[in-house]
Amino acid sequence: MKLWLRKLLHIDREYTIIGTIIKRDGLGRLFFVGKRSGGTVRTTLIRCGKLFDGIREELQPGMEILVKDNRIEMVGKNLPVGEECRVVDLSDKTVTPGMIDAHVHADAFDNDKMFMETIFASSTYRALGTLHTLQHALRRGFTSIRVPGTIEPFDYGIADVARSIERGYFDGARLVYSFGALGTPGGHTDLSQRLYQNPLLAELYTSKVQGLGNGADFFRGAVRQQVKYGAQFIKIMASGGFASPNDSPEDKQLTDEEFAAIIDTAHALGKPCTAHVYAPYVMQCLLDLGIDGMEHGSLMDEETAERFEKSGTYLVPTFLPYDEIVHPDEEKLAKKEPGFQQKLRIYQKRLQDSREIIRKSNIRLGYGTDLVAVYQPYENGREYACWLRSGMDPFRALKAATSVNAQILGLDQVGTIEPGKLADIAAWNRDLLTDENALLDCAFVMKDGVEYETECGLDG
């Protein structure tokens, strides 16, 4: 049956109502399947060619995973199963936990239009863009996504997207989110930089953005407001950036007092805090103030790397946005805006040196893509190639995208293949240890015990 007709009739979709599993038949009629507890349950045996469990730095041959309902029941060889157990044969694939991307700007349908749509498109349109990204990410084997601040700083629609997926109204990757990053007028999070030739319009935009302000008291209130509406963590826009036109990656855009107000208030409310940051002196300031983690760190030096190691603070290095200059590729570089290209060329040597410092370090690294140009936001598997091209141990990259990211996102029920965890499982057609495109070729994906159709992320 054609895919569009299956979707129209909701065939093979299951719904849970007060613990009861309900399914639609070919005519769209509902019928009873079983109970989540105390009655009939779904069991699935997954036969793996090789298994990366998110814990051991090895690919284990010939393993099996028994999934009961939405959880992993057993992991081993020659597992006992009943007659009603469904068998999924992945004996020619490599099986892993569902992958996790810790840095996705999800609210664009098309990254070629991202920045202008952020200013001129409605919050509803951006919420639909987020849903679109999460649906594609799931089909590509990424079962959990973290959005570290929406591009549009006063948009709360992302919370509705998360709730709609949690409640089963839409399929999509699990979503961990913050609202707009907190920053200062004229800084990296102030998108009215792009309206600088029209100061009246730029100032009108800035006045409506709730995360932009000055002073410790303002930022205490901003944190409390975001937590009020459901933010799961807080993000600071601590530095300027490469993609923004009128600032520098080496800027320090908030004062120590403002940083401290954000971090301390977030921690008092039980929320972790991360920061967009590049320059070593800004990273060291944030380390002094007890921040939980940082994003990018792309101008890392050895002294700062050692401080990361000693503190255990995580870093999501997002190699992909800078890879065209670290490993020069003029064709891809030309797809970025002229100002973006110019900054990358200015900082090329430092970006290359920093990449090597991060590779050699023992910093706790998470996996994140931060795609705002060249590729679409749901092409989460492309970051893996940057890690391998940079000489990173494949297992370090795989752990970053599974068990380490689960810790960073606060998702203690996913990220590893072990009994009791939620059944977030993916499988891949290619050799994960040698093929830099392996995480673009998903063969199987299961989230929370439900199997979904896959799509290939490779060109052509």
JOBELCOR-V619487 format. One record per helix or strand of 3 or more residues. SS is the DSSP state (2 for helix, 1 for strand). FROM is the first residue (numbers start at 1). TO is the last residue. If there is no record, write none. Layout:
SS_FROM_TO / SS_FROM_TO
This chain:
2_3_9 / 1_14_17 / 1_20_24 / 1_30_35 / 1_43_51 / 1_64_68 / 1_71_76 / 1_86_97 / 1_99_101 / 2_111_120 / 2_123_139 / 1_142_147 / 2_157_166 / 1_174_177 / 2_191_195 / 2_199_208 / 2_216_228 / 1_233_237 / 2_256_268 / 1_272_277 / 2_280_288 / 1_293_296 / 2_302_311 / 1_314_316 / 2_320_326 / 2_330_333 / 2_338_346 / 2_348_360 / 1_364_366 / 2_382_389 / 2_394_409 / 1_425_428 / 2_438_440 / 1_441_447 / 1_450_452
